[in-house]
Amino acid sequence: MNNALLEGILTRLDLVVLERLPHGLFLRLGTAPPPLWFSHVIVTAKDNEPVTVAEAIPFLEHFLGEAEPFWRDVREGRLRSEPFTIADPEGGEIGLVASAIGLGHRHFLVLELAADFEERRRSLQTAREHVLEHEDHVRKTGELLTPLGAAQKMAEQLGASGLSAGQQALARSIRDELAAVAASIEALSPLPKGVRRGGR
């Protein structure tokens, strides 16, 4: 496979391959333009010039600490990082995965976009929105319990105010109906176990 074809494959896959040089420097392999996300992050990454990627991507400082003994002791194989994020110039996030690869006495660092980053971010955002909607629902329905509680007390006071037997029975029925409504509201907006509503 010639170099042009290999570079074309790397470009299509949005991969950046850097070779580790002495003194902690890395040289990007290939002469094809790097992916846009790499150019945004490492503005000093020019063709055939070494770059210190740990300064541009702080997460890599930790990962490279794990990669060094891997390159030194294992030599062959691959060490893959967990997905991590970096900020782009517009304030957004880019999800990346780093891999340390050893081929004989040569050491490489491969950076690639995290394939499921956008999907995971959307899922997390949707989950956060659902939590906020639920909290808002609990708050709004919970606010109804205060006037209902006050109405129950008034019904009890009314029943104990010297009414006729029929009127007292009616007051008890009103109190019971209000209690049933309050129970339904609490069932619609349950609080986490062990948490009580204010004053209840």
Helices and strands as residue ranges (DSSP letters): H 3-12, E 15-20, G 22-24, E 26-28, H 36-41, E 50-51, H 53-56, H 59-69, I 70-74, E 77-80, E 84-87, E 93-103, E 106-113, H 117-143, H 145-159, H 165-188
